[in-house]
Amino acid sequence: MPAETLDLRDVPPSERHPKIHSAFESLASGERLEIVNDHDPQPLFYEFQAEVEAFDAENYRCERQGVNEFVATLPKQ
């Protein structure tokens, strides 16, 4: 179960990544952040993989659940 879920579909694009990074930083080791987005968050995955040392890229998951609904799980090592 995720430690926190962020529904970003109504958040302005310029505020999304800072909000995600802040929420991820507040997680304890072994917890996960779940985000709900209106598009595939693949660029966010690459950003986390390159910039966030505690990001567990091997256990990242993303599922499309609707036309404009993607749910991604970002685990913290």
PDB file of N, CA, C and O in Angstrom:
ATOM      1  N   MET A   1       0.847  -1.188   0.000  1.00  0.00           N
ATOM      2  CA  MET A   1       0.000   0.000   0.000  1.00  0.00           C
ATOM      3  C   MET A   1       0.883   1.239   0.000  1.00  0.00           C
ATOM      4  O   MET A   1       1.855   1.303   0.753  1.00  0.00           O
ATOM      5  N   PRO A   2       0.558   2.232  -0.839  1.00  0.00           N
ATOM      6  CA  PRO A   2       1.383   3.437  -0.901  1.00  0.00           C
ATOM      7  C   PRO A   2       1.299   4.251   0.391  1.00  0.00           C
ATOM      8  O   PRO A   2       0.289   4.221   1.094  1.00  0.00           O
ATOM      9  N   ALA A   3       2.363   4.966   0.684  1.00  0.00           N
ATOM     10  CA  ALA A   3       2.369   5.849   1.842  1.00  0.00           C
ATOM     11  C   ALA A   3       1.529   7.087   1.554  1.00  0.00           C
ATOM     12  O   ALA A   3       0.923   7.666   2.456  1.00  0.00           O
ATOM     13  N   GLU A   4       1.501   7.478   0.295  1.00  0.00           N
ATOM     14  CA  GLU A   4       0.751   8.672  -0.090  1.00  0.00           C
ATOM     15  C   GLU A   4       0.310   8.531  -1.541  1.00  0.00           C
ATOM     16  O   GLU A   4       1.019   7.949  -2.363  1.00  0.00           O
ATOM     17  N   THR A   5      -0.863   9.067  -1.846  1.00  0.00           N
ATOM     18  CA  THR A   5      -1.357   9.100  -3.217  1.00  0.00           C
ATOM     19  C   THR A   5      -1.615  10.553  -3.591  1.00  0.00           C
ATOM     20  O   THR A   5      -2.289  11.284  -2.865  1.00  0.00           O
ATOM     21  N   LEU A   6      -1.070  10.963  -4.739  1.00  0.00           N
ATOM     22  CA  LEU A   6      -1.293  12.310  -5.260  1.00  0.00           C
ATOM     23  C   LEU A   6      -2.083  12.213  -6.555  1.00  0.00           C
ATOM     24  O   LEU A   6      -1.647  11.556  -7.500  1.00  0.00           O
ATOM     25  N   ASP A   7      -3.230  12.855  -6.606  1.00  0.00           N
ATOM     26  CA  ASP A   7      -3.992  12.945  -7.843  1.00  0.00           C
ATOM     27  C   ASP A   7      -3.612  14.278  -8.479  1.00  0.00           C
ATOM     28  O   ASP A   7      -3.997  15.342  -7.994  1.00  0.00           O
ATOM     29  N   LEU A   8      -2.860  14.208  -9.558  1.00  0.00           N
ATOM     30  CA  LEU A   8      -2.296  15.404 -10.186  1.00  0.00           C
ATOM     31  C   LEU A   8      -3.109  15.923 -11.361  1.00  0.00           C
ATOM     32  O   LEU A   8      -2.718  16.903 -11.996  1.00  0.00           O
ATOM     33  N   ARG A   9      -4.212  15.294 -11.655  1.00  0.00           N
ATOM     34  CA  ARG A   9      -4.960  15.658 -12.864  1.00  0.00           C
ATOM     35  C   ARG A   9      -5.479  17.086 -12.849  1.00  0.00           C
ATOM     36  O   ARG A   9      -5.655  17.682 -13.912  1.00  0.00           O
ATOM     37  N   ASP A  10      -5.731  17.654 -11.668  1.00  0.00           N
ATOM     38  CA  ASP A  10      -6.205  19.035 -11.601  1.00  0.00           C
ATOM     39  C   ASP A  10      -5.118  20.020 -11.172  1.00  0.00           C
ATOM     40  O   ASP A  10      -5.395  21.199 -10.952  1.00  0.00           O
ATOM     41  N   VAL A  11      -3.881  19.534 -11.054  1.00  0.00           N
ATOM     42  CA  VAL A  11      -2.763  20.383 -10.648  1.00  0.00           C
ATOM     43  C   VAL A  11      -2.131  20.966 -11.920  1.00  0.00           C
ATOM     44  O   VAL A  11      -1.891  20.229 -12.876  1.00  0.00           O
ATOM     45  N   PRO A  12      -1.859  22.281 -11.944  1.00  0.00           N
ATOM     46  CA  PRO A  12      -1.210  22.867 -13.127  1.00  0.00           C
ATOM     47  C   PRO A  12       0.121  22.165 -13.421  1.00  0.00           C
ATOM     48  O   PRO A  12       0.865  21.839 -12.496  1.00  0.00           O
ATOM     49  N   PRO A  13       0.423  21.931 -14.700  1.00  0.00           N
ATOM     50  CA  PRO A  13       1.649  21.206 -15.065  1.00  0.00           C
ATOM     51  C   PRO A  13       2.928  21.749 -14.417  1.00  0.00           C
ATOM     52  O   PRO A  13       3.801  20.969 -14.038  1.00  0.00           O
ATOM     53  N   SER A  14       3.046  23.046 -14.289  1.00  0.00           N
ATOM     54  CA  SER A  14       4.270  23.624 -13.721  1.00  0.00           C
ATOM     55  C   SER A  14       4.436  23.300 -12.239  1.00  0.00           C
ATOM     56  O   SER A  14       5.534  23.439 -11.700  1.00  0.00           O
ATOM     57  N   GLU A  15       3.369  22.871 -11.574  1.00  0.00           N
ATOM     58  CA  GLU A  15       3.433  22.567 -10.136  1.00  0.00           C
ATOM     59  C   GLU A  15       3.569  21.071  -9.851  1.00  0.00           C
ATOM     60  O   GLU A  15       3.801  20.681  -8.706  1.00  0.00           O
ATOM     61  N   ARG A  16       3.429  20.242 -10.862  1.00  0.00           N
ATOM     62  CA  ARG A  16       3.382  18.798 -10.645  1.00  0.00           C
ATOM     63  C   ARG A  16       4.707  18.208 -10.154  1.00  0.00           C
ATOM     64  O   ARG A  16       4.744  17.554  -9.112  1.00  0.00           O
ATOM     65  N   HIS A  17       5.788  18.435 -10.894  1.00  0.00           N
ATOM     66  CA  HIS A  17       7.059  17.807 -10.520  1.00  0.00           C
ATOM     67  C   HIS A  17       7.557  18.276  -9.157  1.00  0.00           C
ATOM     68  O   HIS A  17       8.011  17.445  -8.372  1.00  0.00           O
ATOM     69  N   PRO A  18       7.494  19.571  -8.840  1.00  0.00           N
ATOM     70  CA  PRO A  18       7.908  19.975  -7.479  1.00  0.00           C
ATOM     71  C   PRO A  18       7.070  19.299  -6.393  1.00  0.00           C
ATOM     72  O   PRO A  18       7.597  18.917  -5.349  1.00  0.00           O
ATOM     73  N   LYS A  19       5.787  19.155  -6.635  1.00  0.00           N
ATOM     74  CA  LYS A  19       4.898  18.509  -5.660  1.00  0.00           C
ATOM     75  C   LYS A  19       5.261  17.029  -5.492  1.00  0.00           C
ATOM     76  O   LYS A  19       5.272  16.511  -4.376  1.00  0.00           O
ATOM     77  N   ILE A  20       5.554  16.362  -6.598  1.00  0.00           N
ATOM     78  CA  ILE A  20       5.931  14.950  -6.561  1.00  0.00           C
ATOM     79  C   ILE A  20       7.254  14.770  -5.817  1.00  0.00           C
ATOM     80  O   ILE A  20       7.375  13.897  -4.958  1.00  0.00           O
ATOM     81  N   HIS A  21       8.243  15.597  -6.151  1.00  0.00           N
ATOM     82  CA  HIS A  21       9.548  15.496  -5.497  1.00  0.00           C
ATOM     83  C   HIS A  21       9.428  15.731  -3.993  1.00  0.00           C
ATOM     84  O   HIS A  21      10.050  15.020  -3.204  1.00  0.00           O
ATOM     85  N   SER A  22       8.647  16.704  -3.601  1.00  0.00           N
ATOM     86  CA  SER A  22       8.461  17.007  -2.180  1.00  0.00           C
ATOM     87  C   SER A  22       7.818  15.831  -1.451  1.00  0.00           C
ATOM     88  O   SER A  22       8.259  15.450  -0.367  1.00  0.00           O
ATOM     89  N   ALA A  23       6.786  15.263  -2.043  1.00  0.00           N
ATOM     90  CA  ALA A  23       6.105  14.127  -1.416  1.00  0.00           C
ATOM     91  C   ALA A  23       7.032  12.920  -1.337  1.00  0.00           C
ATOM     92  O   ALA A  23       7.034  12.203  -0.336  1.00  0.00           O
ATOM     93  N   PHE A  24       7.816  12.693  -2.380  1.00  0.00           N
ATOM     94  CA  PHE A  24       8.731  11.552  -2.389  1.00  0.00           C
ATOM     95  C   PHE A  24       9.808  11.714  -1.312  1.00  0.00           C
ATOM     96  O   PHE A  24      10.153  10.753  -0.625  1.00  0.00           O
ATOM     97  N   GLU A  25      10.327  12.914  -1.171  1.00  0.00           N
ATOM     98  CA  GLU A  25      11.361  13.175  -0.162  1.00  0.00           C
ATOM     99  C   GLU A  25      10.857  12.908   1.248  1.00  0.00           C
ATOM    100  O   GLU A  25      11.634  12.517   2.119  1.00  0.00           O
ATOM    101  N   SER A  26       9.564  13.116   1.483  1.00  0.00           N
ATOM    102  CA  SER A  26       9.021  12.934   2.827  1.00  0.00           C
ATOM    103  C   SER A  26       8.774  11.460   3.180  1.00  0.00           C
ATOM    104  O   SER A  26       8.471  11.144   4.331  1.00  0.00           O
ATOM    105  N   LEU A  27       8.901  10.561   2.203  1.00  0.00           N
ATOM    106  CA  LEU A  27       8.698   9.137   2.458  1.00  0.00           C
ATOM    107  C   LEU A  27       9.854   8.544   3.250  1.00  0.00           C
ATOM    108  O   LEU A  27      10.994   9.001   3.165  1.00  0.00           O
ATOM    109  N   ALA A  28       9.533   7.528   4.012  1.00  0.00           N
ATOM    110  CA  ALA A  28      10.568   6.744   4.677  1.00  0.00           C
ATOM    111  C   ALA A  28      11.066   5.679   3.696  1.00  0.00           C
ATOM    112  O   ALA A  28      10.386   5.350   2.724  1.00  0.00           O
ATOM    113  N   SER A  29      12.231   5.162   3.958  1.00  0.00           N
ATOM    114  CA  SER A  29      12.784   4.092   3.143  1.00  0.00           C
ATOM    115  C   SER A  29      11.807   2.921   3.114  1.00  0.00           C
ATOM    116  O   SER A  29      11.276   2.520   4.150  1.00  0.00           O
ATOM    117  N   GLY A  30      11.573   2.374   1.916  1.00  0.00           N
ATOM    118  CA  GLY A  30      10.661   1.245   1.755  1.00  0.00           C
ATOM    119  C   GLY A  30       9.224   1.643   1.459  1.00  0.00           C
ATOM    120  O   GLY A  30       8.413   0.789   1.099  1.00  0.00           O
ATOM    121  N   GLU A  31       8.891   2.923   1.604  1.00  0.00           N
ATOM    122  CA  GLU A  31       7.534   3.378   1.288  1.00  0.00           C
ATOM    123  C   GLU A  31       7.433   3.709  -0.192  1.00  0.00           C
ATOM    124  O   GLU A  31       8.436   3.787  -0.901  1.00  0.00           O
ATOM    125  N   ARG A  32       6.193   3.902  -0.644  1.00  0.00           N
ATOM    126  CA  ARG A  32       5.945   4.202  -2.059  1.00  0.00           C
ATOM    127  C   ARG A  32       5.028   5.401  -2.195  1.00  0.00           C
ATOM    128  O   ARG A  32       4.149   5.638  -1.367  1.00  0.00           O
ATOM    129  N   LEU A  33       5.256   6.144  -3.252  1.00  0.00           N
ATOM    130  CA  LEU A  33       4.378   7.251  -3.617  1.00  0.00           C
ATOM    131  C   LEU A  33       3.589   6.811  -4.842  1.00  0.00           C
ATOM    132  O   LEU A  33       4.165   6.332  -5.819  1.00  0.00           O
ATOM    133  N   GLU A  34       2.281   6.973  -4.790  1.00  0.00           N
ATOM    134  CA  GLU A  34       1.437   6.658  -5.934  1.00  0.00           C
ATOM    135  C   GLU A  34       0.941   7.973  -6.513  1.00  0.00           C
ATOM    136  O   GLU A  34       0.450   8.834  -5.783  1.00  0.00           O
ATOM    137  N   ILE A  35       1.067   8.127  -7.820  1.00  0.00           N
ATOM    138  CA  ILE A  35       0.549   9.328  -8.469  1.00  0.00           C
ATOM    139  C   ILE A  35      -0.496   8.924  -9.499  1.00  0.00           C
ATOM    140  O   ILE A  35      -0.383   7.890 -10.157  1.00  0.00           O
ATOM    141  N   VAL A  36      -1.512   9.764  -9.619  1.00  0.00           N
ATOM    142  CA  VAL A  36      -2.547   9.602 -10.634  1.00  0.00           C
ATOM    143  C   VAL A  36      -2.377  10.786 -11.567  1.00  0.00           C
ATOM    144  O   VAL A  36      -2.420  11.938 -11.136  1.00  0.00           O
ATOM    145  N   ASN A  37      -2.185  10.502 -12.842  1.00  0.00           N
ATOM    146  CA  ASN A  37      -1.847  11.533 -13.807  1.00  0.00           C
ATOM    147  C   ASN A  37      -2.748  11.415 -15.034  1.00  0.00           C
ATOM    148  O   ASN A  37      -3.350  10.368 -15.274  1.00  0.00           O
ATOM    149  N   ASP A  38      -2.835  12.490 -15.802  1.00  0.00           N
ATOM    150  CA  ASP A  38      -3.670  12.488 -17.008  1.00  0.00           C
ATOM    151  C   ASP A  38      -2.900  12.087 -18.263  1.00  0.00           C
ATOM    152  O   ASP A  38      -3.457  12.077 -19.360  1.00  0.00           O
ATOM    153  N   HIS A  39      -1.614  11.756 -18.100  1.00  0.00           N
ATOM    154  CA  HIS A  39      -0.790  11.280 -19.212  1.00  0.00           C
ATOM    155  C   HIS A  39       0.271  10.332 -18.667  1.00  0.00           C
ATOM    156  O   HIS A  39       0.510  10.281 -17.461  1.00  0.00           O
ATOM    157  N   ASP A  40       0.896   9.590 -19.555  1.00  0.00           N
ATOM    158  CA  ASP A  40       1.938   8.650 -19.150  1.00  0.00           C
ATOM    159  C   ASP A  40       3.106   9.430 -18.542  1.00  0.00           C
ATOM    160  O   ASP A  40       3.672  10.297 -19.207  1.00  0.00           O
ATOM    161  N   PRO A  41       3.475   9.138 -17.294  1.00  0.00           N
ATOM    162  CA  PRO A  41       4.532   9.891 -16.634  1.00  0.00           C
ATOM    163  C   PRO A  41       5.940   9.381 -16.946  1.00  0.00           C
ATOM    164  O   PRO A  41       6.824   9.467 -16.094  1.00  0.00           O
ATOM    165  N   GLN A  42       6.159   8.860 -18.134  1.00  0.00           N
ATOM    166  CA  GLN A  42       7.468   8.327 -18.509  1.00  0.00           C
ATOM    167  C   GLN A  42       8.600   9.346 -18.334  1.00  0.00           C
ATOM    168  O   GLN A  42       9.668   8.968 -17.851  1.00  0.00           O
ATOM    169  N   PRO A  43       8.418  10.625 -18.704  1.00  0.00           N
ATOM    170  CA  PRO A  43       9.495  11.590 -18.466  1.00  0.00           C
ATOM    171  C   PRO A  43       9.845  11.731 -16.977  1.00  0.00           C
ATOM    172  O   PRO A  43      11.008  11.941 -16.631  1.00  0.00           O
ATOM    173  N   LEU A  44       8.857  11.617 -16.115  1.00  0.00           N
ATOM    174  CA  LEU A  44       9.102  11.670 -14.671  1.00  0.00           C
ATOM    175  C   LEU A  44       9.961  10.481 -14.243  1.00  0.00           C
ATOM    176  O   LEU A  44      10.863  10.635 -13.419  1.00  0.00           O
ATOM    177  N   PHE A  45       9.691   9.312 -14.789  1.00  0.00           N
ATOM    178  CA  PHE A  45      10.505   8.134 -14.483  1.00  0.00           C
ATOM    179  C   PHE A  45      11.967   8.409 -14.815  1.00  0.00           C
ATOM    180  O   PHE A  45      12.843   8.148 -13.991  1.00  0.00           O
ATOM    181  N   TYR A  46      12.243   8.928 -16.001  1.00  0.00           N
ATOM    182  CA  TYR A  46      13.622   9.208 -16.407  1.00  0.00           C
ATOM    183  C   TYR A  46      14.256  10.271 -15.517  1.00  0.00           C
ATOM    184  O   TYR A  46      15.434  10.177 -15.171  1.00  0.00           O
ATOM    185  N   GLU A  47      13.481  11.273 -15.151  1.00  0.00           N
ATOM    186  CA  GLU A  47      13.978  12.323 -14.259  1.00  0.00           C
ATOM    187  C   GLU A  47      14.365  11.728 -12.907  1.00  0.00           C
ATOM    188  O   GLU A  47      15.450  12.006 -12.396  1.00  0.00           O
ATOM    189  N   PHE A  48      13.495  10.922 -12.332  1.00  0.00           N
ATOM    190  CA  PHE A  48      13.786  10.294 -11.041  1.00  0.00           C
ATOM    191  C   PHE A  48      14.983   9.355 -11.146  1.00  0.00           C
ATOM    192  O   PHE A  48      15.837   9.330 -10.259  1.00  0.00           O
ATOM    193  N   GLN A  49      15.044   8.598 -12.211  1.00  0.00           N
ATOM    194  CA  GLN A  49      16.136   7.649 -12.408  1.00  0.00           C
ATOM    195  C   GLN A  49      17.485   8.376 -12.457  1.00  0.00           C
ATOM    196  O   GLN A  49      18.480   7.879 -11.928  1.00  0.00           O
ATOM    197  N   ALA A  50      17.513   9.530 -13.081  1.00  0.00           N
ATOM    198  CA  ALA A  50      18.761  10.279 -13.236  1.00  0.00           C
ATOM    199  C   ALA A  50      19.114  11.130 -12.025  1.00  0.00           C
ATOM    200  O   ALA A  50      20.293  11.347 -11.743  1.00  0.00           O
ATOM    201  N   GLU A  51      18.098  11.618 -11.302  1.00  0.00           N
ATOM    202  CA  GLU A  51      18.360  12.636 -10.288  1.00  0.00           C
ATOM    203  C   GLU A  51      18.095  12.228  -8.839  1.00  0.00           C
ATOM    204  O   GLU A  51      18.603  12.878  -7.925  1.00  0.00           O
ATOM    205  N   VAL A  52      17.322  11.178  -8.607  1.00  0.00           N
ATOM    206  CA  VAL A  52      16.914  10.843  -7.245  1.00  0.00           C
ATOM    207  C   VAL A  52      17.555   9.521  -6.835  1.00  0.00           C
ATOM    208  O   VAL A  52      17.127   8.450  -7.266  1.00  0.00           O
ATOM    209  N   GLU A  53      18.574   9.609  -6.005  1.00  0.00           N
ATOM    210  CA  GLU A  53      19.347   8.433  -5.614  1.00  0.00           C
ATOM    211  C   GLU A  53      18.493   7.385  -4.906  1.00  0.00           C
ATOM    212  O   GLU A  53      18.723   6.189  -5.086  1.00  0.00           O
ATOM    213  N   ALA A  54      17.524   7.801  -4.115  1.00  0.00           N
ATOM    214  CA  ALA A  54      16.701   6.870  -3.335  1.00  0.00           C
ATOM    215  C   ALA A  54      15.571   6.234  -4.147  1.00  0.00           C
ATOM    216  O   ALA A  54      14.827   5.412  -3.612  1.00  0.00           O
ATOM    217  N   PHE A  55      15.427   6.592  -5.418  1.00  0.00           N
ATOM    218  CA  PHE A  55      14.363   6.033  -6.257  1.00  0.00           C
ATOM    219  C   PHE A  55      14.695   4.603  -6.644  1.00  0.00           C
ATOM    220  O   PHE A  55      15.784   4.332  -7.150  1.00  0.00           O
ATOM    221  N   ASP A  56      13.768   3.689  -6.411  1.00  0.00           N
ATOM    222  CA  ASP A  56      13.925   2.271  -6.745  1.00  0.00           C
ATOM    223  C   ASP A  56      13.335   2.039  -8.134  1.00  0.00           C
ATOM    224  O   ASP A  56      12.183   1.624  -8.256  1.00  0.00           O
ATOM    225  N   ALA A  57      14.111   2.303  -9.173  1.00  0.00           N
ATOM    226  CA  ALA A  57      13.630   2.233 -10.554  1.00  0.00           C
ATOM    227  C   ALA A  57      13.191   0.826 -10.954  1.00  0.00           C
ATOM    228  O   ALA A  57      12.292   0.671 -11.781  1.00  0.00           O
ATOM    229  N   GLU A  58      13.815  -0.197 -10.376  1.00  0.00           N
ATOM    230  CA  GLU A  58      13.472  -1.574 -10.738  1.00  0.00           C
ATOM    231  C   GLU A  58      12.040  -1.939 -10.344  1.00  0.00           C
ATOM    232  O   GLU A  58      11.422  -2.797 -10.974  1.00  0.00           O
ATOM    233  N   ASN A  59      11.521  -1.296  -9.315  1.00  0.00           N
ATOM    234  CA  ASN A  59      10.182  -1.626  -8.836  1.00  0.00           C
ATOM    235  C   ASN A  59       9.136  -0.560  -9.174  1.00  0.00           C
ATOM    236  O   ASN A  59       8.025  -0.589  -8.645  1.00  0.00           O
ATOM    237  N   TYR A  60       9.489   0.373 -10.048  1.00  0.00           N
ATOM    238  CA  TYR A  60       8.543   1.374 -10.545  1.00  0.00           C
ATOM    239  C   TYR A  60       7.474   0.659 -11.370  1.00  0.00           C
ATOM    240  O   TYR A  60       7.775  -0.258 -12.134  1.00  0.00           O
ATOM    241  N   ARG A  61       6.250   1.080 -11.210  1.00  0.00           N
ATOM    242  CA  ARG A  61       5.142   0.526 -11.986  1.00  0.00           C
ATOM    243  C   ARG A  61       4.242   1.652 -12.474  1.00  0.00           C
ATOM    244  O   ARG A  61       4.055   2.657 -11.787  1.00  0.00           O
ATOM    245  N   CYS A  62       3.691   1.473 -13.663  1.00  0.00           N
ATOM    246  CA  CYS A  62       2.725   2.433 -14.193  1.00  0.00           C
ATOM    247  C   CYS A  62       1.680   1.659 -14.976  1.00  0.00           C
ATOM    248  O   CYS A  62       2.005   0.820 -15.815  1.00  0.00           O
ATOM    249  N   GLU A  63       0.415   1.955 -14.686  1.00  0.00           N
ATOM    250  CA  GLU A  63      -0.689   1.305 -15.382  1.00  0.00           C
ATOM    251  C   GLU A  63      -1.650   2.350 -15.920  1.00  0.00           C
ATOM    252  O   GLU A  63      -1.998   3.313 -15.236  1.00  0.00           O
ATOM    253  N   ARG A  64      -2.064   2.143 -17.142  1.00  0.00           N
ATOM    254  CA  ARG A  64      -3.111   2.995 -17.715  1.00  0.00           C
ATOM    255  C   ARG A  64      -4.443   2.426 -17.255  1.00  0.00           C
ATOM    256  O   ARG A  64      -4.738   1.251 -17.473  1.00  0.00           O
ATOM    257  N   GLN A  65      -5.254   3.282 -16.608  1.00  0.00           N
ATOM    258  CA  GLN A  65      -6.536   2.812 -16.099  1.00  0.00           C
ATOM    259  C   GLN A  65      -7.718   3.434 -16.820  1.00  0.00           C
ATOM    260  O   GLN A  65      -8.867   3.093 -16.541  1.00  0.00           O
ATOM    261  N   GLY A  66      -7.448   4.338 -17.739  1.00  0.00           N
ATOM    262  CA  GLY A  66      -8.502   4.978 -18.510  1.00  0.00           C
ATOM    263  C   GLY A  66      -7.870   5.847 -19.576  1.00  0.00           C
ATOM    264  O   GLY A  66      -6.646   5.916 -19.690  1.00  0.00           O
ATOM    265  N   VAL A  67      -8.700   6.504 -20.349  1.00  0.00           N
ATOM    266  CA  VAL A  67      -8.202   7.347 -21.433  1.00  0.00           C
ATOM    267  C   VAL A  67      -7.239   8.404 -20.910  1.00  0.00           C
ATOM    268  O   VAL A  67      -6.174   8.613 -21.491  1.00  0.00           O
ATOM    269  N   ASN A  68      -7.598   9.066 -19.828  1.00  0.00           N
ATOM    270  CA  ASN A  68      -6.758  10.112 -19.236  1.00  0.00           C
ATOM    271  C   ASN A  68      -6.399   9.794 -17.792  1.00  0.00           C
ATOM    272  O   ASN A  68      -6.364  10.683 -16.942  1.00  0.00           O
ATOM    273  N   GLU A  69      -6.133   8.521 -17.522  1.00  0.00           N
ATOM    274  CA  GLU A  69      -5.788   8.150 -16.150  1.00  0.00           C
ATOM    275  C   GLU A  69      -4.663   7.118 -16.141  1.00  0.00           C
ATOM    276  O   GLU A  69      -4.832   5.978 -16.574  1.00  0.00           O
ATOM    277  N   PHE A  70      -3.519   7.553 -15.636  1.00  0.00           N
ATOM    278  CA  PHE A  70      -2.358   6.700 -15.459  1.00  0.00           C
ATOM    279  C   PHE A  70      -2.011   6.696 -13.978  1.00  0.00           C
ATOM    280  O   PHE A  70      -1.954   7.753 -13.350  1.00  0.00           O
ATOM    281  N   VAL A  71      -1.781   5.514 -13.418  1.00  0.00           N
ATOM    282  CA  VAL A  71      -1.414   5.396 -12.013  1.00  0.00           C
ATOM    283  C   VAL A  71       0.001   4.822 -11.955  1.00  0.00           C
ATOM    284  O   VAL A  71       0.258   3.717 -12.433  1.00  0.00           O
ATOM    285  N   ALA A  72       0.904   5.587 -11.367  1.00  0.00           N
ATOM    286  CA  ALA A  72       2.301   5.181 -11.247  1.00  0.00           C
ATOM    287  C   ALA A  72       2.679   5.056  -9.783  1.00  0.00           C
ATOM    288  O   ALA A  72       2.250   5.840  -8.937  1.00  0.00           O
ATOM    289  N   THR A  73       3.495   4.049  -9.508  1.00  0.00           N
ATOM    290  CA  THR A  73       3.993   3.827  -8.159  1.00  0.00           C
ATOM    291  C   THR A  73       5.495   4.048  -8.168  1.00  0.00           C
ATOM    292  O   THR A  73       6.227   3.400  -8.916  1.00  0.00           O
ATOM    293  N   LEU A  74       5.950   4.982  -7.318  1.00  0.00           N
ATOM    294  CA  LEU A  74       7.357   5.332  -7.217  1.00  0.00           C
ATOM    295  C   LEU A  74       7.877   4.858  -5.847  1.00  0.00           C
ATOM    296  O   LEU A  74       7.616   5.498  -4.829  1.00  0.00           O
ATOM    297  N   PRO A  75       8.606   3.743  -5.827  1.00  0.00           N
ATOM    298  CA  PRO A  75       9.107   3.229  -4.551  1.00  0.00           C
ATOM    299  C   PRO A  75      10.412   3.900  -4.142  1.00  0.00           C
ATOM    300  O   PRO A  75      11.223   4.309  -4.973  1.00  0.00           O
ATOM    301  N   LYS A  76      10.577   3.996  -2.832  1.00  0.00           N
ATOM    302  CA  LYS A  76      11.797   4.590  -2.273  1.00  0.00           C
ATOM    303  C   LYS A  76      12.625   3.487  -1.643  1.00  0.00           C
ATOM    304  O   LYS A  76      12.109   2.665  -0.885  1.00  0.00           O
ATOM    305  N   GLN A  77      13.919   3.472  -1.961  1.00  0.00           N
ATOM    306  CA  GLN A  77      14.829   2.479  -1.391  1.00  0.00           C
ATOM    307  C   GLN A  77      15.058   2.743   0.071  1.00  0.00           C
ATOM    308  O   GLN A  77      15.800   2.006   0.722  1.00  0.00           O
TER     309      GLN A  77
END
